[in-house]
Amino acid sequence: MVLRDIFKRSGITLADAIIIVFVACVGIVLALSGFTDNGIPTVCVVEINGTEYARYDMVSLTEEKIINIDNEYGKNTVVIDRNGAAVIYSDCTDGIEVKAGRIDHAGQCLICLPHRLTVRLEGKDTPDGVSW
């Protein structure tokens, strides 16, 4: 009886209420599906000025791989292991890529604009351009 009174006062029919609950449930499911661990990285790609500098198969790594990059743009140190990658040193002025920390999902990347460096993780579930 209480729900019937609420529906009468608000002008909502039972069909409206069912649709609202259904849409809310679908929205919650879609929001939570974005937090699943589908993006397991398998490859780490290091690029300088848009050109591939190195590509590492993360699945076959048995220990940390430290990459020291010293070129005309600057110095960076990248650490890669089976679970992710991080830029641990950069001599650029802002160091945003160092402060960003570790990336560990396919589709994530670290970028140092002054040094034209990109560290990108790829995997089976890497999002395409439409997803961004």
SERO-4910 file (N, C-alpha, C, O; in steps of 0.05 Angstrom, whole numbers):
BEGIN
 pado doro    nc1    nc2    nc3   cac1   cac2   cac3    cc1    cc2    cc3    oc1    oc2    oc3
  Met    A     16    -24      0      0      0      0     17     25      0      9     46    -12
  Val    A     40     25     13     56     48     15     67     55    -13     67     79    -21
  Leu    A     77     36    -28     87     41    -55     65     52    -73     70     70    -90
  Arg    A     41     41    -70     19     51    -87     14     80    -82      9     95   -100
  Asp    A     15     88    -56     10    117    -49     33    134    -61     28    156    -70
  Ile    A     57    125    -59     80    140    -70     77    144   -100     81    165   -111
  Phe    A     70    122   -114     66    123   -143     43    142   -150     46    158   -169
  Lys    A     22    142   -135     -1    160   -141      7    189   -137      0    206   -154
  Arg    A     21    195   -116     29    223   -110     49    233   -130     49    257   -138
  Ser    A     68    216   -139     89    226   -157     81    224   -186     95    236   -203
  Gly    A     61    209   -193     52    206   -220     68    185   -235     66    183   -260
  Ile    A     84    169   -221    100    148   -233     83    122   -234     71    114   -214
  Thr    A     83    109   -257     69     84   -259     88     61   -252    112     66   -249
  Leu    A     77     37   -248     94     14   -242    113      8   -264    136      1   -260
  Ala    A    104     12   -289    122      8   -312    145     28   -312    168     20   -318
  Asp    A    140     53   -305    161     73   -303    182     65   -282    206     67   -286
  Ala    A    172     55   -259    190     47   -237    207     23   -246    231     23   -239
  Ile    A    196      4   -261    211    -19   -270    233    -10   -290    255    -19   -288
  Ile    A    226      9   -307    246     19   -327    268     34   -312    292     30   -319
  Ile    A    262     50   -293    282     65   -278    301     46   -263    325     50   -264
  Val    A    290     25   -250    307      6   -236    325     -9   -256    348    -14   -250
  Phe    A    313    -17   -279    329    -32   -299    352    -15   -310    374    -25   -312
  Val    A    347     10   -316    367     28   -327    389     32   -306    413     33   -312
  Ala    A    381     36   -281    401     40   -259    418     15   -256    443     17   -253
  Cys    A    407     -9   -257    422    -34   -255    442    -37   -278    465    -45   -274
  Val    A    433    -31   -303    450    -33   -326    473    -13   -323    496    -19   -329
  Gly    A    468     11   -314    488     31   -310    509     22   -289    533     27   -293
  Ile    A    500     10   -268    519      1   -247    536    -22   -258    560    -22   -254
  Val    A    524    -40   -273    540    -62   -285    560    -52   -304    583    -61   -304
  Leu    A    553    -33   -321    572    -22   -340    594     -7   -327    617     -8   -335
  Ala    A    588      8   -306    608     23   -291    628      4   -277    652      9   -278
  Leu    A    618    -17   -265    635    -36   -252    652    -53   -271    673    -62   -264
  Ser    A    642    -57   -295    657    -74   -314    683    -60   -323    701    -73   -332
  Gly    A    684    -33   -320    708    -19   -327    730    -23   -307    753    -17   -312
  Phe    A    724    -34   -283    744    -39   -263    754    -67   -262    769    -74   -243
  Thr    A    747    -83   -281    757   -111   -281    786   -110   -292    795    -91   -304
  Asp    A    800   -132   -287    828   -133   -294    832   -147   -320    847   -167   -322
  Asn    A    818   -137   -341    820   -149   -368    846   -141   -382    855   -156   -400
  Gly    A    857   -118   -376    879   -107   -392    906   -116   -382    922    -99   -375
  Ile    A    911   -141   -382    937   -152   -374    958   -145   -395    954   -154   -418
  Pro    A    979   -131   -388    999   -123   -409   1016   -147   -417   1024   -163   -400
  Thr    A   1023   -149   -443   1040   -170   -452   1065   -158   -466   1086   -172   -468
  Val    A   1063   -133   -476   1086   -121   -490   1089    -92   -480   1069    -78   -476
  Cys    A   1114    -84   -477   1120    -56   -470   1135    -44   -494   1155    -54   -502
  Val    A   1124    -22   -504   1136     -8   -527   1147     19   -518   1133     35   -505
  Val    A   1173     23   -524   1186     49   -517   1190     63   -544   1203     52   -562
  Glu    A   1180     88   -546   1183    104   -570   1197    130   -564   1193    142   -543
  Ile    A   1213    139   -583   1226    165   -581   1219    180   -606   1225    171   -628
  Asn    A   1207    203   -603   1199    221   -625   1182    206   -645   1184    210   -670
  Gly    A   1164    188   -635   1146    174   -652   1157    149   -666   1142    135   -680
  Thr    A   1182    144   -662   1195    120   -674   1201     99   -652   1210    106   -630
  Glu    A   1195     75   -658   1199     53   -639   1229     51   -632   1245     46   -650
  Tyr    A   1235     53   -607   1262     51   -596   1268     22   -587   1289     11   -593
  Ala    A   1248     11   -574   1251    -17   -564   1223    -29   -559   1204    -14   -554
  Arg    A   1222    -55   -560   1197    -70   -555   1205    -94   -537   1223   -109   -544
  Tyr    A   1191    -97   -515   1198   -119   -496   1173   -136   -491   1151   -127   -486
  Asp    A   1178   -162   -493   1157   -182   -487   1157   -185   -457   1175   -198   -445
  Met    A   1136   -175   -444   1135   -175   -414   1131   -203   -403   1138   -208   -380
  Val    A   1118   -220   -418   1112   -247   -409   1137   -263   -404   1139   -279   -386
  Ser    A   1157   -259   -422   1181   -275   -420   1202   -262   -401   1223   -275   -397
  Leu    A   1197   -239   -390   1217   -226   -372   1219   -242   -346   1198   -249   -334
  Thr    A   1243   -249   -338   1247   -263   -313   1256   -245   -291   1254   -251   -267
  Glu    A   1267   -221   -298   1275   -202   -278   1271   -174   -289   1264   -171   -313
  Glu    A   1274   -154   -272   1271   -126   -281   1290   -119   -304   1313   -127   -304
  Lys    A   1279   -105   -323   1295    -95   -345   1298    -65   -342   1278    -51   -341
  Ile    A   1323    -55   -340   1328    -26   -337   1338    -16   -364   1358    -25   -374
  Ile    A   1324      4   -374   1332     16   -400   1341     45   -395   1325     62   -386
  Asn    A   1366     51   -400   1377     78   -398   1376     90   -426   1388     80   -444
  Ile    A   1363    113   -428   1360    127   -454   1375    153   -451   1368    170   -434
  Asp    A   1394    157   -468   1410    182   -469   1413    191   -498   1428    179   -513
  Asn    A   1398    211   -506   1399    220   -533   1398    250   -534   1401    263   -514
  Glu    A   1394    262   -558   1395    291   -561   1373    305   -546   1374    329   -541
  Tyr    A   1351    290   -538   1329    302   -524   1332    303   -494   1321    320   -480
  Gly    A   1348    284   -483   1352    282   -455   1357    254   -445   1361    236   -461
  Lys    A   1357    251   -418   1363    226   -406   1338    216   -391   1325    231   -377
  Asn    A   1332    190   -395   1310    177   -380   1319    149   -372   1336    137   -385
  Thr    A   1308    139   -350   1312    111   -343   1284     99   -339   1268    108   -324
  Val    A   1280     77   -354   1254     62   -353   1259     35   -341   1279     21   -348
  Val    A   1241     26   -324   1243      0   -312   1218    -16   -320   1196     -7   -318
  Ile    A   1223    -40   -331   1201    -58   -340   1204    -85   -326   1226    -95   -323
  Asp    A   1182    -96   -317   1181   -123   -307   1156   -137   -318   1141   -125   -334
  Arg    A   1150   -160   -308   1127   -175   -318   1101   -161   -312   1081   -166   -326
  Asn    A   1100   -144   -292   1075   -132   -283   1070   -104   -292   1048    -93   -288
  Gly    A   1090    -91   -304   1086    -63   -312   1112    -49   -318   1133    -61   -322
  Ala    A   1110    -22   -319   1133     -6   -326   1131     21   -312   1109     30   -304
  Ala    A   1154     34   -309   1155     60   -296   1180     75   -306   1200     63   -313
  Val    A   1177    101   -308   1200    118   -313   1210    127   -285   1196    141   -271
  Ile    A   1235    118   -278   1244    124   -251   1263    148   -251   1270    158   -229
  Tyr    A   1273    157   -274   1290    180   -275   1286    195   -301   1282    184   -322
  Ser    A   1286    222   -299   1284    239   -322   1298    266   -315   1293    277   -294
  Asp    A   1314    276   -333   1327    301   -327   1312    325   -339   1323    347   -342
  Cys    A   1287    321   -346   1271    343   -356   1262    360   -332   1265    352   -309
  Thr    A   1251    384   -338   1245    403   -317   1221    395   -299   1221    401   -275
  Asp    A   1201    383   -311   1176    378   -295   1175    350   -284   1165    346   -262
  Gly    A   1186    330   -297   1186    302   -287   1159    290   -283   1156    273   -265
  Ile    A   1139    298   -298   1112    288   -295   1111    257   -298   1096    244   -284
  Glu    A   1126    247   -317   1126    218   -322   1137    202   -299   1129    180   -294
  Val    A   1156    214   -284   1166    201   -260   1145    202   -237   1141    182   -223
  Lys    A   1133    225   -234   1112    228   -214   1087    211   -219   1073    204   -201
  Ala    A   1082    205   -245   1059    189   -252   1061    161   -240   1040    148   -236
  Gly    A   1085    151   -235   1088    125   -223   1087    103   -243   1094    106   -266
  Arg    A   1078     80   -234   1078     55   -249   1053     51   -265   1031     57   -255
  Ile    A   1055     41   -289   1032     33   -305   1031      3   -306   1052    -10   -307
  Asp    A   1007     -9   -305   1006    -38   -304    982    -50   -318    976    -74   -314
  His    A    969    -35   -335    946    -44   -351    951    -38   -381    962    -17   -388
  Ala    A    943    -57   -398    945    -52   -427    930    -27   -434    908    -23   -425
  Gly    A    942    -11   -451    929     14   -460    940     38   -445    935     60   -454
  Gln    A    953     34   -423    964     57   -408    991     65   -420   1004     49   -433
  Cys    A    998     91   -416   1024    100   -426   1035    122   -408   1020    135   -393
  Leu    A   1061    125   -409   1075    147   -395   1088    163   -418   1100    153   -436
  Ile    A   1086    190   -415   1096    207   -436   1113    229   -424   1105    242   -405
  Cys    A   1137    233   -436   1154    256   -429   1156    273   -454   1171    267   -472
  Leu    A   1141    295   -454   1141    313   -477   1168    326   -484   1176    326   -507
  Pro    A   1182    336   -464   1208    349   -470   1227    330   -483   1243    338   -501
  His    A   1227    304   -475   1245    284   -486   1233    268   -508   1246    250   -520
  Arg    A   1208    274   -515   1194    260   -537   1193    229   -532   1196    214   -551
  Leu    A   1190    222   -507   1190    193   -499   1162    184   -493   1146    198   -480
  Thr    A   1155    160   -503   1130    147   -496   1135    119   -488   1149    104   -502
  Val    A   1124    111   -465   1126     83   -456   1097     73   -456   1081     84   -441
  Arg    A   1091     53   -472   1063     44   -475   1061     14   -470   1078     -1   -479
  Leu    A   1040      6   -456   1035    -23   -451   1014    -32   -471    993    -19   -474
  Glu    A   1019    -55   -483    999    -67   -501    992    -95   -491   1008   -107   -477
  Gly    A    969   -104   -499    960   -130   -490    936   -139   -507    928   -126   -526
  Lys    A    924   -161   -499    901   -172   -514    878   -153   -514    864   -151   -534
  Asp    A    873   -139   -492    850   -122   -489    856    -92   -491    843    -76   -478
  Thr    A    877    -85   -506    884    -57   -509    861    -42   -523    852    -51   -544
  Pro    A    851    -20   -511    829     -5   -524    838      6   -551    861     12   -555
  Asp    A    818      9   -568    824     21   -594    819     51   -593    812     61   -572
  Gly    A    824     64   -615    821     93   -616    793    103   -609    790    125   -600
  Val    A    772     87   -615    745     95   -609    740     96   -579    724    112   -570
  Ser    A    753     79   -564    749     77   -535    760    102   -521    750    110   -500
  Trp    A    779    115   -533    791    139   -520    774    162   -527    780    184   -518
***
